[in-house]
Amino acid sequence: MKPLFNNDQELLKALRSQLPAQVNAALKQLCQSDKLKGSVRQQIYQLGGNEQDARDMLNQALLAFLEQVESGKYDPTQSAINTYVVKIATQKFYTQQRSALRRTAMHDRSVEAGATETFTDPEESLNLAHKKDVLDRILQWTGEKCRQLLQLHSHHYSHAEIAEMLQYRSADSAKMAVSDCRKKLNQVLTEHPELIAELRMT
């Protein structure tokens, strides 16, 4: 079936028309676009999502895109519609995943806190605090950027999430940065064996 709108200009004109029939037709065409669905699916799958996630993110992204068109925030000279919608879908999935990770982390900390209150004696608490202090000092030797990278990585943030949070160009760039920082960490530990000894003493 031939699409009703042949290019981005026609789609944008329909979305800006504020005529329900035109707006709905433009959104329907975008929602049913195999190219757009495939691009969103590829990004979401790379981030660990599934088909349902891809459909949900596409729907949310289209609604957000419509709001930006209506408010005048979308600039067609800066990005094609498909590229823009895929970016919105990806960012929304990042946010959803981060929220889930934080909820899990908060739950785990709550469980650990309960266990600590029940089983940890004062001496063990002091040892744990000292161990954390030593680890913080070790990470500081790697530099502020590496400290942030390694902490996020240790909390199971994906390379894509790290890229967004620390302004890397891509997930691959963040992955390379994490690898470089791990090498730097190993170098610090090699040059300062006393830090390893101090960790083992706690």
Phi and psi in degrees as a GROMACS rama.xvg file:
@    title "Ramachandran Plot"
@    xaxis  label "Phi"
@    yaxis  label "Psi"
@TYPE xy
-69.1009  133.075  LYS-2
-64.8338  146.994  PRO-3
-69.0214  -34.6641  LEU-4
-114.848  128.783  PHE-5
-90.4502  -14.6925  ASN-6
-158.283  178.181  ASN-7
-62.6696  -36.4427  ASP-8
-61.8314  -42.8667  GLN-9
-69.52  -39.5568  GLU-10
-62.6258  -45.0822  LEU-11
-64.7022  -39.9028  LEU-12
-60.3978  -41.8429  LYS-13
-66.4058  -42.2511  ALA-14
-66.573  -31.4049  LEU-15
-84.1133  -10.8832  ARG-16
-67.4464  -25.537  SER-17
63.6264  14.0388  GLN-18
-90.0516  117.564  LEU-19
-49.0709  -44.2012  PRO-20
-63.2914  -42.3265  ALA-21
-68.8994  -44.7104  GLN-22
-62.3322  -47.0984  VAL-23
-63.51  -39.4019  ASN-24
-65.0406  -40.3441  ALA-25
-66.5478  -44.0925  ALA-26
-64.1557  -39.77  LEU-27
-62.7817  -41.6136  LYS-28
-63.951  -42.073  GLN-29
-65.4677  -42.9332  LEU-30
-63.5819  -32.3471  CYS-31
-94.9475  1.02931  GLN-32
-68.3578  118.477  SER-33
-62.1897  -36.7595  ASP-34
-64.0722  -46.3239  LYS-35
-67.4982  -44.4467  LEU-36
-60.9118  -40.7527  LYS-37
-65.5029  -39.3489  GLY-38
-67.0652  -43.22  SER-39
-64.7231  -44.2299  VAL-40
-59.1945  -42.9477  ARG-41
-60.5588  -45.6161  GLN-42
-65.9233  -44.0893  GLN-43
-68.3889  -39.3527  ILE-44
-62.9364  -39.1597  TYR-45
-63.2396  -26.0852  GLN-46
-94.1248  9.02922  LEU-47
92.7197  8.93801  GLY-48
-84.7065  -179.776  GLY-49
-127.736  -172.507  ASN-50
-62.3143  -40.235  GLU-51
-64.4081  -40.4634  GLN-52
-60.3463  -43.4025  ASP-53
-61.6632  -43.5555  ALA-54
-64.5659  -43.8417  ARG-55
-62.5597  -44.9013  ASP-56
-66.9889  -36.0404  MET-57
-63.6654  -45.9437  LEU-58
-61.8413  -44.915  ASN-59
-64.883  -39.7267  GLN-60
-66.0284  -39.1596  ALA-61
-65.2927  -40.2309  LEU-62
-64.5159  -41.9025  LEU-63
-66.2059  -38.2621  ALA-64
-63.1073  -43.2949  PHE-65
-59.9823  -41.9198  LEU-66
-61.4715  -39.5105  GLU-67
-71.5161  -33.896  GLN-68
-64.9897  -46.8969  VAL-69
-65.2642  -32.1711  GLU-70
-87.1719  -6.49994  SER-71
82.9248  10.8169  GLY-72
-79.6844  -24.1596  LYS-73
-81.1958  127.26  TYR-74
-112.74  105.602  ASP-75
-65.0614  -16.0733  PRO-76
-78.5339  -14.1772  THR-77
-98.902  -24.5962  GLN-78
-160.494  139.183  SER-79
-68.3496  156.097  ALA-80
-58.8659  -48.6367  ILE-81
-58.0839  -46.8985  ASN-82
-60.8164  -41.1224  THR-83
-66.7856  -44.1862  TYR-84
-66.0752  -39.8038  VAL-85
-61.8932  -40.503  VAL-86
-62.9694  -43.3882  LYS-87
-62.2805  -45.2957  ILE-88
-60.3505  -42.3873  ALA-89
-64.7932  -44.4483  THR-90
-63.1017  -39.1405  GLN-91
-65.3497  -37.9419  LYS-92
-68.7508  -38.3057  PHE-93
-53.7729  -50.3192  TYR-94
-60.8149  -43.5863  THR-95
-62.5902  -43.7006  GLN-96
-66.737  -41.8496  GLN-97
-62.0622  -40.6864  ARG-98
-62.2611  -41.5267  SER-99
-64.6482  -42.6599  ALA-100
-63.4503  -40.9837  LEU-101
-67.7244  -38.7415  ARG-102
-62.6447  -41.2399  ARG-103
-64.9993  -43.4074  THR-104
-63.5956  -41.528  ALA-105
-64.0374  -39.5539  MET-106
-64.3824  -44.6322  HIS-107
-62.4138  -42.1838  ASP-108
-64.3641  -36.1444  ARG-109
-64.9507  -42.9724  SER-110
-64.0763  -43.4358  VAL-111
-64.2278  -39.0335  GLU-112
-63.4423  -41.5328  ALA-113
-63.0444  -41.6204  GLY-114
-65.8587  -39.47  ALA-115
-64.4504  -41.7587  THR-116
-62.0553  -31.5904  GLU-117
-84.3307  -40.5524  THR-118
-114.415  -22.017  PHE-119
-84.9435  128.649  THR-120
-88.5225  167.69  ASP-121
-57.1716  -38.1946  PRO-122
-64.6159  -41.053  GLU-123
-65.8798  -37.9132  GLU-124
-61.3565  -42.0217  SER-125
-63.6616  -40.4351  LEU-126
-62.1997  -42.2208  ASN-127
-64.9959  -41.8047  LEU-128
-64.2016  -40.0572  ALA-129
-66.6289  -40.5078  HIS-130
-62.5946  -41.5563  LYS-131
-63.2962  -39.5826  LYS-132
-63.6795  -40.6569  ASP-133
-65.2097  -43.7964  VAL-134
-61.6637  -40.749  LEU-135
-61.7052  -41.4935  ASP-136
-66.1772  -38.2893  ARG-137
-62.4112  -45.3477  ILE-138
-65.1465  -33.6603  LEU-139
-64.9566  -28.8779  GLN-140
-65.151  -24.1223  TRP-141
-82.6661  -11.3263  THR-142
102.514  156.3  GLY-143
-61.5463  -43.7393  GLU-144
-63.2206  -45.6437  LYS-145
-66.1087  -35.8972  CYS-146
-59.4899  -45.4243  ARG-147
-64.2643  -45.1796  GLN-148
-59.1011  -49.7249  LEU-149
-68.6469  -33.2325  LEU-150
-67.9089  -44.0673  GLN-151
-62.8656  -42.6395  LEU-152
-62.9485  -39.5697  HIS-153
-69.2963  -21.6147  SER-154
-94.3787  16.2923  HIS-155
68.7706  26.2912  HIS-156
-72.9109  141.798  TYR-157
-72.9699  163.027  SER-158
-63.4412  -33.9076  HIS-159
-65.4082  -41.5831  ALA-160
-66.7601  -41.3355  GLU-161
-62.1681  -40.4918  ILE-162
-59.3574  -43.102  ALA-163
-69.2247  -42.7499  GLU-164
-71.3552  -34.4797  MET-165
-108.74  13.2448  LEU-166
64.1817  43.3031  GLN-167
-89.2704  158.413  TYR-168
-68.5238  -32.2524  ARG-169
-157.046  171.221  SER-170
-62.7086  -37.4362  ALA-171
-64.5142  -37.9707  ASP-172
-63.4296  -42.507  SER-173
-65.236  -38.9801  ALA-174
-62.0238  -43.3311  LYS-175
-64.8209  -39.2447  MET-176
-64.9544  -41.2376  ALA-177
-61.7298  -43.3364  VAL-178
-60.9013  -43.7168  SER-179
-63.2861  -39.5959  ASP-180
-70.3294  -32.9608  CYS-181
-67.2761  -37.2046  ARG-182
-64.2568  -40.7458  LYS-183
-64.4468  -39.4326  LYS-184
-62.0331  -44.3307  LEU-185
-62.1565  -36.9677  ASN-186
-65.5366  -41.9886  GLN-187
-59.9048  -44.7199  VAL-188
-67.4571  -32.8902  LEU-189
-68.5508  -40.7604  THR-190
-79.0376  -19.6518  GLU-191
-130.437  68.8005  HIS-192
-60.8607  -19.6752  PRO-193
-64.3166  -26.5399  GLU-194
-69.4793  -39.9405  LEU-195
-64.0656  -43.2167  ILE-196
-60.89  -39.4886  ALA-197
-66.8362  -36.9893  GLU-198
-63.081  -41.8818  LEU-199
-69.0465  -22.4982  ARG-200
-78.2671  -17.8651  MET-201
